[in-house]
Amino acid sequence: MLHIKTLDEGLELFKALGSDIRIEIIKILLNENAMNMNELASRLNITNGALTSHIKKLEECGVVTVSSEASGHGNQKVCSVHLDKILIDLQDKPQNENIYTTDIKVGLFSDYQVFPTCGLATSKKLIGEVDDTRYFAHPDRYKADILWFTKGYVEYSIPNFVPANQKIDEICVSLELSSEAPGVNNVWPSDIYFYLNGTQLGTWTSPGDFGDVKGIFTPDWWFPNWNQYGLLKMLVLNHKGTFIDGLKISDVTIDQFGLTSKSALKLKLAIPDDAEHVGGLTIFGRGFGNYNQDINVKMAYSPIEN
């Protein structure tokens, strides 16, 4: 998912999509999953040079990715659609809205129970041995920028430095996620459960463990047959319910928690044994995947009324 927070921020994307032929390119790639440049130019009845110009514009704004694929005629460039959805905020947040923002390193979990396949790594090296759950307790795990496991959970303590005498009206968590398959498998669904302070907020089904192309920020030393990138998901809990990317996933509201500046906040991501799709979980942090961010948390707050 691409989240555009202001209209100015999305200007280049809007320009790229303001073309009938580029929209047709996206529609063809979505229908075919992927297509090499020669086939795509032939389908559109345009020259390779003209196609290259259109693809470059779509690639620059992150809509399309291009990879090399060996064939009997040498290397061919293969195009595919990179995004699953685009979320655009048409109206800026009010300037006087009170927002507290914090980032949590992927390895800074406060509790866990995980099962192989599993592992952790910084952007520079693996932490210990893969598939050995003991390393989730290793001191270096605080430095982890990626972690993965087949089932179980990790739980994070969200720092709460909202000013005194304020209540929390909304929590927004942004993070890059995928499934965890043995090796990689783009079609490997996994039901990821979200909890706050032990209460289930809802679930989202990750479609796969993506390894078709290298993640934009995934380091060069990373293994080509391992998770490369995930999908950026936005979990929002407010007075109206719980949402993923703007779609309501449950009727659980923030009012049920009575959160204030004094509240402890525990966010858990889990793959339960009894889930319909036990396909594992990978969490990508800064230095991995396509978004180069840690777990980002924003909390809107307002004065407690006496």
C-alpha positions in Angstrom: 0.0 0.0 0.0 1.1 3.5 -0.8 -0.1 6.1 1.7 -0.2 9.7 0.4 -0.7 12.1 3.2 -1.1 15.3 1.3 -2.1 16.2 -2.3 1.3 17.9 -2.8 3.0 14.7 -1.8 1.1 12.7 -4.4 1.7 15.2 -7.3 4.1 13.0 -9.2 1.9 9.9 -8.9 -1.1 11.9 -10.1 0.9 13.0 -13.2 2.0 9.4 -13.9 -1.6 8.2 -13.7 -2.9 11.1 -15.9 -2.4 9.2 -19.1 -4.8 6.8 -20.8 -1.9 4.6 -22.0 -0.3 4.3 -18.6 -3.7 3.3 -17.1 -4.0 0.7 -19.8 -0.4 -0.6 -18.9 -1.5 -1.0 -15.3 -4.7 -2.8 -16.3 -2.8 -5.2 -18.5 -0.2 -6.0 -15.9 -2.8 -6.6 -13.2 -4.6 -9.0 -15.6 -1.4 -10.8 -16.6 0.4 -10.5 -13.3 3.6 -9.7 -15.2 4.7 -9.2 -18.8 8.0 -8.5 -20.6 8.6 -5.2 -22.3 8.5 -6.7 -25.9 5.1 -8.4 -25.3 3.7 -5.3 -23.6 4.8 -3.0 -26.4 3.2 -5.4 -28.9 0.0 -5.6 -27.0 -0.2 -1.8 -26.8 0.9 -1.4 -30.5 3.6 1.2 -29.5 7.4 1.2 -29.9 9.7 -0.1 -27.2 11.1 3.4 -26.8 7.7 4.9 -26.1 6.9 2.1 -23.7 10.2 2.6 -21.8 9.2 6.2 -21.2 5.8 5.3 -19.8 7.2 2.5 -17.6 9.9 4.8 -16.3 7.3 7.3 -15.0 5.3 4.5 -13.4 8.4 3.0 -11.9 9.6 6.3 -10.4 6.4 6.8 -8.4 6.4 3.1 -7.2 3.4 1.8 -9.1 5.4 -0.6 -11.4 8.6 -2.6 -10.8 10.9 -3.8 -13.5 13.2 -6.9 -13.1 15.5 -8.8 -15.4 14.6 -12.4 -16.4 16.9 -14.8 -18.3 15.4 -16.3 -21.5 16.6 -18.0 -24.6 17.1 -14.6 -26.2 19.2 -13.2 -23.3 17.9 -11.1 -20.4 14.5 -9.6 -20.8 12.9 -6.8 -18.7 9.7 -8.0 -17.0 7.2 -5.5 -15.6 4.7 -6.0 -12.8 2.4 -3.9 -10.7 4.1 -3.2 -7.3 1.2 -1.8 -5.3 -1.9 -3.5 -3.9 -3.7 -0.2 -3.1 -3.2 3.5 -2.8 -4.6 5.5 0.1 -4.9 9.2 -0.3 -5.7 11.7 2.4 -7.6 14.5 0.5 -8.0 16.7 3.6 -5.0 17.6 5.8 -5.3 17.0 9.5 -6.2 20.1 11.4 -3.0 22.0 12.4 -4.1 22.2 16.0 -4.8 18.5 16.4 -2.8 17.0 19.2 -0.7 14.1 17.9 2.0 12.1 19.7 4.3 10.1 17.4 6.8 7.4 18.1 8.7 4.6 16.3 9.4 1.1 17.6 12.3 -1.0 16.3 11.1 -4.4 15.0 13.3 -6.2 17.6 12.1 -4.1 20.5 9.3 -6.6 21.5 8.5 -7.0 25.2 7.1 -10.6 24.9 7.1 -13.4 22.4 6.4 -17.0 21.6 7.5 -18.1 18.2 8.0 -21.3 16.2 10.3 -22.1 13.3 10.8 -21.2 10.6 12.0 -18.1 12.4 14.8 -15.6 12.8 16.0 -12.1 13.2 18.5 -9.8 11.5 19.8 -6.3 11.5 20.3 -4.5 8.2 23.9 -5.8 8.3 23.8 -9.4 9.5 21.7 -12.2 11.0 21.3 -12.4 14.7 22.4 -15.9 15.7 21.1 -18.9 13.9 17.9 -19.1 11.9 15.1 -21.4 13.1 16.6 -21.3 16.7 14.0 -19.6 18.9 16.5 -18.9 21.6 17.9 -16.0 19.7 14.6 -14.1 20.1 15.9 -13.6 23.7 19.4 -12.6 22.6 20.6 -9.1 23.7 21.2 -8.1 20.1 17.6 -8.7 19.2 16.9 -5.0 20.2 18.9 -4.1 17.0 16.7 -6.3 14.7 15.3 -4.7 11.6 13.4 -7.7 10.4 11.9 -10.8 12.1 9.9 -13.8 11.0 8.1 -16.8 12.4 5.6 -19.5 11.3 3.2 -19.2 14.3 3.0 -17.6 17.7 3.2 -13.9 18.5 5.4 -10.9 19.3 4.1 -8.1 21.6 5.3 -4.6 21.8 5.1 -2.0 24.6 4.0 1.3 22.9 5.7 4.3 24.6 3.0 6.5 26.0 4.3 10.1 26.5 1.0 11.7 25.8 0.8 14.9 28.0 -0.8 14.6 31.4 -4.5 14.8 31.9 -5.2 13.8 28.3 -7.3 10.9 26.9 -6.3 9.0 23.8 -8.9 9.3 21.0 -7.1 7.4 18.2 -4.2 5.0 17.7 -2.7 4.6 14.2 -0.1 1.9 13.6 1.8 1.7 10.3 4.0 -1.3 9.5 5.3 -3.4 6.6 4.1 -7.1 6.8 4.1 -10.3 4.9 3.5 -14.0 5.5 6.4 -16.4 6.2 6.7 -19.4 3.9 9.6 -21.9 3.7 11.7 -20.0 1.2 9.3 -17.6 -0.5 5.9 -18.0 -2.0 3.8 -15.0 -3.3 0.6 -17.0 -2.8 0.9 -18.1 0.8 -2.1 -16.6 2.8 -1.7 -16.0 6.5 -4.2 -14.7 9.1 -2.5 -12.0 11.2 -4.3 -11.2 14.4 -4.0 -7.8 16.1 -4.5 -7.2 19.9 -4.3 -4.2 22.1 -3.9 -4.9 25.9 -5.1 -8.4 25.3 -8.3 -7.5 23.4 -8.5 -8.8 19.8 -8.9 -5.9 17.4 -9.3 -7.9 14.3 -7.4 -9.8 11.6 -5.9 -9.2 8.2 -4.9 -11.9 5.8 -1.5 -11.4 4.2 -1.7 -12.8 0.6 1.9 -14.1 0.5 5.6 -14.1 1.3 7.0 -11.9 -1.4 10.2 -12.8 -3.1 9.6 -12.1 -6.8 11.7 -9.0 -6.8 14.2 -7.6 -4.4 12.9 -5.1 -1.8 13.8 -1.5 -2.6 15.7 -1.2 0.8 16.5 -4.9 1.4 20.3 -5.0 1.8 22.5 -6.6 -0.9 23.8 -9.4 1.4 20.2 -10.7 2.0 19.5 -14.1 0.6 17.6 -14.1 -2.8 15.3 -17.0 -1.8 14.2 -15.2 1.5 11.4 -12.6 2.2 12.2 -9.5 0.1 9.4 -7.1 1.0 5.9 -6.8 2.5 2.8 -4.7 2.2 2.5 -1.4 4.2 -0.6 -1.8 6.4 -2.3 0.9 8.5 -4.1 -0.2 11.6 -6.4 2.4 13.1 -8.4 2.2 16.4 -10.8 5.1 17.0 -14.3 6.0 18.3 -15.9 4.4 15.2 -14.1 1.0 15.3 -11.0 -0.7 14.1 -9.8 -0.3 10.5 -7.1 -1.7 8.2 -6.2 0.7 5.3 -9.6 2.5 5.9 -11.7 -0.7 5.8 -13.5 -1.6 9.0 -12.4 -5.0 10.4 -14.2 -4.9 13.7 -16.6 -2.9 16.0 -14.0 -2.7 18.7 -13.6 1.0 19.6 -11.0 3.0 21.6 -13.8 3.9 24.1 -13.7 0.3 25.3 -10.2 0.8 26.7 -10.5 4.2 28.5 -7.0 5.1 27.5 -5.2 8.1 29.1 -1.7 9.5 29.5 -1.3 7.0 32.3 -2.3 3.9 30.4 0.1 1.0 29.5 -0.2 0.1 25.8 0.6 -3.4 24.6 0.3 -4.2 20.9 0.4 -7.9 19.9 0.7 -9.4 16.4 -0.1 -13.1 16.4 -0.6 -16.2 14.2 -2.7 -18.5 16.3 -2.7 -22.3 16.0 -6.4 -22.3 15.1 -6.3 -19.6 12.4 -7.7 -20.7 9.1 -4.5 -19.7 7.4 -1.4 -20.4 9.5 1.1 -18.9 7.1 3.5 -17.1 9.4 4.5 -13.5 9.8 7.3 -11.3 8.7 7.8 -7.7 10.1 10.0 -5.4 8.0 11.7 -2.5 9.7 14.1 0.3 8.5 16.7 -1.1 6.1 14.4 -3.8 4.7 11.5 -4.1 2.3 10.0 -1.2 0.3 9.2 1.4 2.9 12.3 1.9 5.1 10.4 2.5 8.3 10.2 1.0 11.7 6.8 0.4 13.4 5.3 3.8 13.4 2.6 4.8 16.0 0.6 8.0 16.1 -1.8 8.8 18.9 -4.4 11.6 18.8 -5.4 13.0 22.2 -7.6 15.6 23.8 -8.1 17.0 27.3 -10.0 14.8 29.8 -13.3 16.5 30.6 -14.0 16.9 34.3 
